[in-house]
Amino acid sequence: MGVHDLQVYLESPSLEGGAVSVDLLKIARNVTQRQQPHNTNRKIRPIGNKLKLIVDAENCLDRLYGGYFSDWACGGQWNRMIQFQSLLTRAIERGNIELAVVFNGTIESCRMNEWIAEQANNRQKVGMVLKHINTKATPPPKVWWTPPTCLRSALRMALRHLGVTVMCTMDDHHQEVIAYCREYGFHGLLADDAEYAAFDPPRYFSSENLKLTYKGSLETKEYMVNELTKSLQLTQEQLCVMAALMGNFLLTESDLQDFHKKIGITNVIRDNVSPPECNVKTLADFVRKLPPPSNMDALVGAILSYLDENRASKFRQSVQYYLNGTASGFLKYCAPPSTPKEKKGHSNVQNNNEISHKENDNDLEVLGAGFASETTEQEEETLHNYKLATVNLVMSSDYTLDQNGTIGNSHSDPSHFNGLLNGSIPNTNQNIASTSGTRVNLLVSSSSSNTSSVPSSPKHSAQSSRPAVVSQNLVTPTISPDVLRTASLRHQKGLMASMILHVLSTQEVRLPCLMEDEGNREFPPIHDIYQPLRQRVYAVLFNLHHLRYVHTKKKESGELPENSPQPEIVVKEWIYSRSNPYQYPEHVKAEPLPWAVPTLQRLWFGPALDDKRRRMRALLSCLNSDTPLILNTGYVPQHMLIMACVLRYIMSQDKPIMRRHELDAFLCQAFNVDLMNPQYLQELTLTVVTSRGVQLAALFMQGVEMALLANDACGAPLPWLMCCPWLYFDGKLFHHTLNRSTHSKNILEVCENHIERVVKVERMRKAILEGLDVKFAKVPLAPFAGMMRQGLPPPQGLPTMPLPSNRIPAGMRPRPISSRGGQLQVAGVVVGSWGANYGYQNMRQQAPIVGYQGRGRGVMGGPPGPSNFNQQNIARGRGQQRKPGPPTFPVNKRNNANKKRNNTNKPNNRNQTSQEHHTLTVKTESGDIPADEIIINNDGTVSTAGKTEDCIKGNSDHKGQGDAPNLVNTSH
């Protein structure tokens, strides 16, 4: 039994009137000024006649994503998500509703067991999903839905882009959400958590049942907490006692196991009533006889006969925790102490002048939370670039969800989505209202203090489970107050990756389970791949280079001995492995960048042009992408810089991870014109879903997550609007392109015979692989023919286990005919003979080819470096591929020799280079030219001046993104 059973009972049919279907748009129409709740202790009175709702995003990630899309496991359908968000935003705006979406940005050590249990559940679902994909090669069912990698970051950016208030909690997620709801006069809460039921919010709506329907209504269910207390014959305070005795993160179910047995709580079904419903009623009968919580000492004394002193102390804290979330308990602790200075600022909050004064204070807070890179000129330029990047966006008038047939209609101006009304500039007045949550963590300080003394479980205590890292000079970094204040403000407004504040404040991070196969790995664990990136980010955040520089100066001056070791900084990472299933954190050392990185204050607040360049260089260095071509917008458009850096980081690993055609699949889908066409993506049907493709998408999206972390840590050199994943990736389109590249002969077929798209892919690939020793992963050998399934491409689509089929048993199968020829004898008499089968023999010897399966003029698109393709199996010259075996025509060796001599006499270095590097060539008036040197002009003509425009590799001072000459028109 646990506190979650309270939510189960609230939703059960046995509680009549506990869950009622409602339409939020109808409720919003009935809201008036006089109906709004009034409280003189609130800092801001509700103004206007909007229905104000606060949403706990952690309870409705699937609904905010847009429903259970059939292809959620493919890596995320971000353009369908952004269209659903746009339609939902317009519906609530037309319906006179105001939303505030809150994400969990805390690292609550007291809830570590809950987080571990959640990760175990997700890991189990991931195993079922990958097993289903391996055996069925189809998208998994929605019952195993797990959040796609990078979903929370994508949702924060999408909601921010659409002008919705976004916040992140800091200390205690549940207490901060309910405190914000009560303090700022919200009418209700959208969530599905039993702890909110114990808090008794003004109105409690279901986030799981939220639906945008064909009728234009926004339907959900409202949980009637008053019906719950009436059915159980309890007061609201007694409901808090009951929630504490059910078992929660403070007083766990294992602590209360013997207590539950004493009062008759079992898991046996009685009278056709489920155990949760029966147990809730049994516990309510027991709580009804206890003293009220207002007399806490008497209440704890009554419990002492069932619990020992240690558990009774936890029980007191647990009851107080829930009381602090109620309306009466909130009023007791939310008011700050009455000092003269605070009286001056909070003496009167009921007039509009005071409200405007608060807004001015919030405006100053926004300015204090900004980076030096976030200037007005840069925001305007970013908005312009975003509109150019989304020029191919298709906003359909109809939108269909896969869950319960829900749909929304859109007939408003699409400029809202394109960025004209997105409220993306944090210094504008549109987002000033969203900053009112900057003091939420201060409001719950008293409730947090009640739980701060609770020790963490010894099972997960880093100090008791594992000794500290052996280091001769392990230092604890000192964080500047300006840096910590800016990080806190940006964290609360959802403008920064939450991991940064965790690292700065606690030197501890939690890494969740991802969509990867733990049993059959074709590449290392994803978190291990990005560990060097995180180590560099830690070094940037803690000024490790500056600490070592000061240490060296002190040794030179004689203040420290010569043998004094360099300072080291360690961060604890909670990461799952079979040897360490979240038992203790891994101690990871920060690794400095290979150049003199400025301090974090200079990176975040330095306004000079050199500071701008150092910010960008620090970001590129963290991603192994500090090369000239990566910043050349003619090769890498600005909105694809994150994608290029992530792919380059993956390709720079010591162990090869991606294959040639897989890298091209990433690039081809990014330049596909249908990437931003949600209607096309909705109608697109995947013939096969592969386990390797799913894991590659998760690997890439986790790289995007880490790139966003590095971008925020370096002072946001790349504007956040240029980092949005829907600009360069869609999981469903990626799988479609990956399957297409498996069967295509060349990259031109993958790009659907669009030569301008091929040119862009070739140039971007050249920038990604510049200066790398390119090593592609080898293609595994194809299994025996009996494992082949019709319609599945080898080898990614092959199942890992044999499946039932209609094949002939092994003993009855015809024996294969020998490829060397032979004779058939009956009773010693030759009755038949046959010659050698050259084609069969060559087929048995050749290795399987996955990817581009042919070669001719302009078909082998690839970067410089070793090739995994068997050259003898690829057709040469013009015409169709010749069958292997002896020639069927007379061979004139003299003519062939003359041909060779004539060919060698022709000076054509460009063609020789392209043949060496397997580069796609295009026939022009001036001859055959490599595709990565072609420039498509605005008038459609082709020029070849691209090579002279490349950046000089020897130049160490790079220009910022956007400063390089624009060689390719990216609007194509």
Secondary structure, 3 states (H helix, E strand, C coil): CCCHHHHHHHHCCCCCCCEEEEEHHHHHHCCCHHHCCCCCCCCCCCCCCCEEEEEEHHHCHHHHHCCCCCCHHHCCCHHHHHHHHHHHHHHHHHCCEEEEEEECCCCCHHHHHHHHHHHHHHHHHHHHHHHHHHHHCCCCCHHHCCCCCCHHHHHHHHHHHCCCEEEECCCCHHHHHHHHHHHCCCCEEEECCHHHHHHCCCCEEECCCCEECCCCCEEEEEECHHHHHHHHCCCHHHHHHHHHHHCCCCCCCCCCHHHHHHCCCCCCCECCECHHHHHHHHHHHHHCCCCCCCCHHHHHHHHCCCCCHHHHHHHHHHHHHHHCCCHHHHHHHHCCCCCHHHHHHHCCCCCHHHHHHHHHHHHHHHHHCCCCCCCHHHHHHHHHHHHHHCCCCCCCCEEECCCCCCEEECCCCCHHHHCCCCCCCCCCHHHCHHHHHHHHHHHCHHHHHHHHCCCCCHHHCHHHHCCCCCCCCECCCCCCHHHHHHHHHHHHCCCCCHHHHHHHHHCEEECCCCCCCCCCCCCCCHHHHCHHHHHHHHHHHCCHHHHHHHHHHHHHHCCCCCCCCCCECEEEEECECCCCECCCCEEEECCCCCCCCCCHHHHHHCCCHHHHHHHHHHHHHHCCCCCCHHHCCCCCCHHHHHHHHHHHHHHCCCCCCCCHHHHHHHHHHHCCHHHHCHHHHHHCCCCCCCHHHHHHHHHHHHHHHHHHHHHHHCCCCCCHHHCCHHHCCCHHHHHHHHHHHHHCCCHHHHCCCCHHHHHHHHHHHHHHCCCCCCCCCCCCCCCCHHHCCCCCCCCCCCCCCCCCCCCCCHHHCCCCCCCCCEEEEECCEEEEEECCCHHHHHHHHCCCCCCCCCCCCCCCCCCCCCCCCCHHHCCCCCCCCCCCCCCCCCCCHHHHHHHHHHHHHCCCHHHHHHHHHCCCEEEECCEEEEHHHCEECCCCCEECCCHHHCCCCCCCCCCCCCCCCCCCCCCC
